[in-house]
């Protein structure tokens, strides 16, 4: 859960980062993001000495196909998100990441047979009310929001099915997109349309897209394999909430009282779902008093509480003969 929180928090703060890369268009930023992400992932795997698995990847065609499809989805999500932020569609992008947890929860129920408690259903219902309210207030179908939600929810499902370590999965995903991205950057440089050489600061910012991409994706991949998809969907509300706070307090974007009311439903639903999940994770052993050691029989000595002194096993009655197990040897090897 900490890894997922870190990933969503970094993604939310990127709303302040992408405008710094202008005047580069969204497609050029996406190409740089793919190429430099592959460089970062290759360095990490080389430091970890974890490159031999690439030779055996063809022996696992299912995982390779899942990661290739995941790479295409995340590439589409990256490009759409960068375009939305730099084109003044910040609110609609935030709406997309509010819709995405509903898509993740639905995929978890249908594809992974994950279960939800009554409180989590209440939370999803509250979120749905808020999302429908926001969509109705927009006055048109939120195509950008739907595209962001669908691509990222399916990406999370494919990553969970693949069950591959984070950096290895990132390597395959970025490798699938690296060839067309490098070809596009080469074309821009040859025709004089590249913004990479405009200034040292601009080149450094474009190169840093690899770091800001690989770090949260590694955290996300680490968390996806270990956390139920329903919970991952609920935690993702951190991303649009951070975007909302930055857009309202920092970028001074106008937000109507009606939108504030809709966001209150979304925040309430996310809080109900997260509290319900946290209460389910409390070990039952901490809620009940452990039995006294003297109340445990010899057969129950394995049930002692870790904070109590382990009771000694019962001694054999006097006069009884202790039988040694068969096929044992004494110190002379007989």
HELIX and SHEET records of a PDB file:
HELIX    1   1 UNK A    2  UNK A   13  1                                  12    
HELIX    2   2 UNK A   14  UNK A   16  5                                   3    
HELIX    3   3 UNK A   18  UNK A   21  5                                   4    
HELIX    4   4 UNK A   26  UNK A   48  1                                  23    
HELIX    5   5 UNK A   52  UNK A   59  5                                   8    
HELIX    6   6 UNK A   61  UNK A   86  1                                  26    
HELIX    7   7 UNK A   90  UNK A  111  1                                  22    
HELIX    8   8 UNK A  118  UNK A  138  1                                  21    
HELIX    9   9 UNK A  143  UNK A  162  1                                  20    
HELIX   10  10 UNK A  166  UNK A  190  1                                  25    
HELIX   11  11 UNK A  200  UNK A  207  1                                   8    
HELIX   12  12 UNK A  209  UNK A  226  1                                  18    
HELIX   13  13 UNK A  229  UNK A  235  1                                   7    
HELIX   14  14 UNK A  237  UNK A  245  1                                   9    
HELIX   15  15 UNK A  246  UNK A  250  3                                   5    
HELIX   16  16 UNK A  257  UNK A  280  1                                  24    
HELIX   17  17 UNK A  284  UNK A  287  1                                   4    
HELIX   18  18 UNK A  293  UNK A  295  5                                   3    
HELIX   19  19 UNK A  298  UNK A  303  5                                   6    
END                                                                             
